[in-house]
């Protein structure tokens, strides 16, 4: 059973790090001009990433939102940009910021919100051996305060 393990492991690592070959700007480049002025939210975007400190997986889901300002993007593009950054050696804190900053740069919306929730194998199966969820957020523009912040955070938490 171990004979092909090195080959399978290499193939798995290539797949888990293919985000380095993806360009978030290209993913988000196809936009549509639209007068939509309500919050766009895609939540429960599942992902798996590799902790850059231990090379162990962390898995979870992301909620991504933006407040359009003349441009919208296909909703699959939001999931693709999450996958782009997740498929790199990562820390969750940076990944959350990278997703938000990429959307802000590409769409120039009034605001962006990203909440990422994940379980980290490096904490659950080694060291403290305590499976716990980590939650990170990055709120930009209109999402930093007021009603847009409260609405997004409520929608991101909803089942």
Secondary structure, DSSP 8 states (H G I E B T S, - for coil): --TTHHHHHHHHHHHHTGGGG--HHHHT--EEE----SEEEEEEEEEEEEETTT--EEEEEEEEEEE-SSEEE-HHHHHHHHHHHHTSEE-HHHHHHHHHHHHHHHH--SEEEEEEEEEEHHHHSSTT----EEEEEEEEEGGGSHHHHHHHHHHHH--
